[in-house]
Amino acid sequence: MEINEKLMREMKKKMDIEMDKKEIEVTEHWKKELEVIYRKRYENLSSLQVDIKGLMDRMANRTAMLSRMVKEAM
């Protein structure tokens, strides 16, 4: 049974839309996290650097976790 071209295009379009929605959600999440850091009043640069490093570490952990999930699913 062969899937026709029209159906394939529709499926691809739906998948692209869903992926775009997920990308928006992820971007908004990290933007909110960064806004929290931006709004804080820091007494010195090192305090700001600690918060930025914490955000970077959380992002790296999330990336590593998602990478493992993708590899396991394949």
N, C-alpha and C positions, 0 to 999 in steps of 0.2 A: 504494500500500500504506500503510495507516494503522496507526500504533502504538497499541495499546489503552491505556487509562488505567492499568490495573494494571501493565503493563510500564513505563510512564512513571514511576509512583510508585516502583517498585523501583529504576529507574535513578537517579532523583533521590536516593533514600535512600542508595544506594551512593556516589554522588558526594559527598553531604554528609558521609558517614562518612570518606571519603578526605581531603576537605578539612580536616576536624577533626583527623585524624591528622597531616597536614602542619603544621597550625597548632601542634599540641602539640610537634612536633619543632623547629620554628623558635623557639618560646618557650623550650624547654629549652636550646637552643643559646645564645641570648642571655643566659639566666639564668646559665649556666655562665661565660660571658665576664664578666658582672658580678660573679659570686662571686670570680673571680680578683682583680679589683680590690679587692673588699671585704676579702679576706683579707690583702692586702699591708699591711705596716707602713710608713706614710708619715711622713717627718720633718716635712713641712710641707704646707700646703693646696695650694700650687701644683703639687706632684708629683701629688697626687690629681686635680687639675683637668686636668693633662696626660693622665693615663690615661683619665679620663672623656671628654675631647675625642677621644682616639684611638678609643675605642669608638664614640662618636657618628659619627665620620667613617667608620668601617668599616660601620656600619649605613646611613648615607646612601649610600655607594658601592653597597652591596648592593641597596638600594631602587632606585637609579637604573638599575642593571644589569637588574634584574627588570622594571622599567617599559619599558626599551628592548626586552627580549625579548618582552613582551606586545604592544607596538605592532607589532613586526616580524611577529608571528604572525597579526595580524589582517589 
